[in-house]
Each structure stands twice: as structure tokens, then as C-alpha cells.
Amino acid sequence: MTSEPSDDQRKQTIKSRPFCLAIVALVGLSFAVFGEKGALRLHQMRQHQAHLVERVHQLQVGNLLLHKEVEALQNDDRYLEQVARGKLSFVRDGEMVYQFLPRPR
């Protein structure tokens, strides 16, 4: 023997449906925004990707400059001499080097 729900129970069920739907929608929306694959995570990943793309560009520019310097060191005698004089303090035969002491304060 099954009992039919009363009118009060039906009304209560009908009144609680929008509340349940609102809760389900709120939970779904929170997962869509804050979840592991949500909108905030997507935004963070896009920012990280843009940062990495910029870093790759910087490294490519630096790499190109280093390749040009290596080529200049291998093929340009004047540049090689300039580096040797500047960084290694080399001098030619017969040149005099003057060294000055720093001024006392």
C-alpha cells in the first residue's frame, strides 16, 4: 500500500526546487570559476605563457648577440685586439702603460 504525497508535501517539493537548482547552479559556477580548470586558472596559465614567450624572445636575442660576438672574435682581428686590450690589459710592444692611483678623499 503506497501513500500518495499530500498537497502540502507537493507544495513543499515545488517550493524547494528553485532553491535546489540555485544551489546546484552556484556549485557549478564556483567550479567553473575557481576549479582546477576554471576561468581563474586559465587566466593564470595565459599570463604564465605570455611571460614564457617573452623570456624565450629575450633568450633568442641574447643568443644572437653571443653568436655575433663569437663570429667577431673568430674573424675580426681589430675586435679581438680591442677585447684583449680591454679585458686582459694587453699592450703592444713598445707601448707604455700609465697607472694612476686613486685620489685620496
C-alpha positions as CSV (number, residue, x, y, z in Angstrom):
1,M,0.0,0.0,0.0
2,T,1.6,3.2,-1.2
3,S,0.5,6.5,0.1
4,E,0.2,9.4,-2.2
5,P,2.0,12.6,-1.2
6,S,-0.3,15.2,0.3
7,D,-0.9,18.6,-1.2
8,D,1.3,20.2,1.4
9,Q,4.2,17.8,0.6
10,R,3.8,18.6,-3.2
11,K,3.8,22.3,-2.5
12,Q,6.9,22.0,-0.3
13,T,8.6,20.0,-3.1
14,I,7.7,22.6,-5.7
15,K,8.9,25.4,-3.4
16,S,12.3,23.7,-2.7
17,R,13.1,23.0,-6.4
18,P,14.2,26.6,-7.2
19,F,16.4,26.5,-4.0
20,C,18.0,23.2,-5.1
21,L,18.5,24.5,-8.6
22,A,20.1,27.6,-7.3
23,I,22.5,25.6,-5.1
24,V,23.4,23.3,-8.0
25,A,24.0,26.3,-10.2
26,L,26.1,28.0,-7.5
27,V,28.2,24.9,-7.0
28,G,28.7,24.5,-10.8
29,L,29.6,28.2,-11.2
30,S,32.1,28.0,-8.4
31,F,33.8,25.0,-10.1
32,A,33.8,26.9,-13.5
33,V,35.5,29.9,-11.9
34,F,37.6,28.5,-9.1
35,G,38.2,24.9,-10.1
36,E,41.3,23.3,-11.4
37,K,40.3,24.0,-15.0
38,G,38.3,27.1,-14.1
39,A,38.5,30.6,-15.6
40,L,40.9,31.9,-13.0
41,R,43.3,29.1,-13.6
42,L,43.0,29.7,-17.4
43,H,43.8,33.3,-16.9
44,Q,46.9,32.5,-14.7
45,M,48.1,30.0,-17.3
46,R,47.8,32.5,-20.1
47,Q,49.8,35.1,-18.1
48,H,52.4,32.5,-17.5
49,Q,52.5,31.6,-21.2
50,A,52.9,35.2,-22.1
51,H,55.8,35.5,-19.6
52,L,57.5,32.4,-21.1
53,V,57.1,33.7,-24.6
54,E,58.7,37.0,-23.6
55,R,61.6,35.1,-21.9
56,V,62.1,32.9,-24.9
57,H,62.4,36.1,-27.1
58,Q,64.9,37.6,-24.7
59,L,67.0,34.4,-24.7
60,Q,66.9,34.3,-28.5
61,V,68.1,37.9,-28.7
62,G,70.9,37.2,-26.2
63,N,71.8,34.0,-28.2
64,L,72.1,36.0,-31.4
65,L,74.3,38.6,-29.8
66,L,76.6,35.8,-28.4
67,H,76.8,34.2,-31.9
68,K,77.8,37.6,-33.4
69,E,80.4,38.1,-30.7
70,V,81.9,34.6,-31.3
71,E,82.0,35.3,-35.1
72,A,83.7,38.6,-34.5
73,L,86.3,37.0,-32.2
74,Q,87.0,34.4,-34.8
75,N,87.1,36.7,-37.8
76,D,87.7,40.3,-36.8
77,D,91.3,41.0,-35.7
78,R,90.5,44.5,-34.6
79,Y,87.7,43.4,-32.3
80,L,89.9,40.6,-30.9
81,E,92.6,43.2,-30.1
82,Q,90.0,45.5,-28.5
83,V,88.8,42.7,-26.3
84,A,92.4,41.6,-25.4
85,R,93.3,45.2,-24.5
86,G,90.2,46.0,-22.6
87,K,89.6,42.8,-20.6
88,L,93.0,41.3,-20.4
89,S,95.1,44.6,-20.3
90,F,97.3,43.5,-23.2
91,V,99.6,46.1,-24.7
92,R,101.7,46.2,-27.9
93,D,105.4,46.0,-27.9
94,G,106.9,49.5,-27.2
95,E,103.7,50.9,-25.7
96,M,103.9,52.4,-22.2
97,V,101.2,51.9,-19.6
98,Y,100.4,54.6,-17.1
99,Q,98.7,53.6,-13.9
100,F,97.2,56.2,-11.7
101,L,96.5,55.8,-8.0
102,P,93.0,56.8,-6.9
103,R,92.8,60.2,-5.3
104,P,92.5,60.2,-1.5
105,R,89.3,61.6,-0.2
